[in-house]
Amino acid sequence: MIEYGVWIKLEPEDVLVYTGSKSECEQYIETETLKNTSGNTAWRLDVLPVFRVESTPKGHPTKIVAAYYNKESALLFARDYLENNETLVGPEDVKVTW
């Protein structure tokens, strides 16, 4: 199955906010658009890149928190994510998969 992602368009880069099948991602965008009546949120729906950063906080399911087209960017994000969320996750809870 091809996995898709939904990114919210922000500066300086888009942020991954949801992953799932294409129809699940389309439903997510529709639901979130209805919640935001100002209409100023821009979304991007695309196939998830191959290098994915996964987080498994204690007591929670694994979640893809970022995806990149190159390994170096994924590793840098994983390092920064770990530093910024050290109270929630440890080194064993964050990994890059491909």
Buried (B, 14 or more C-beta within 10 A) or exposed (E): EEBBBBBBEEEEEBEBBBBBEBEBBBBBBEEBEEEEEEEEEEBEBBEBBEBBBBBBBEEEEEEBBBBBEEEEBBBBBBBEBBEEBEEBBEEEBBBBEE
